[in-house]
């Protein structure tokens, strides 16, 4: 089985840059370790994005509540 990690460069005529390796019994554990590190960093990145999005939602909710209180005082 062949695993390739590459990126297509659209500006330069769509040629590929990357690293490829043939999967065998000898290097399968190393590939799994590398993939676990990649998945760990992807999980960390998505968790950071989710945390920042939740912080934004909470701050917007607080702003909306305070704004609605001030609007009720203006109408009264």
QUILINRA-V337217 format. One record per pair of residues at least 24 apart in sequence whose C-alpha atoms are under 6 Angstrom apart, sorted by the first residue. I is the first residue (numbers start at 1). J is the second residue. If there is no record, write none. Layout:
i->I j->J
i->I j->J
This chain:
none
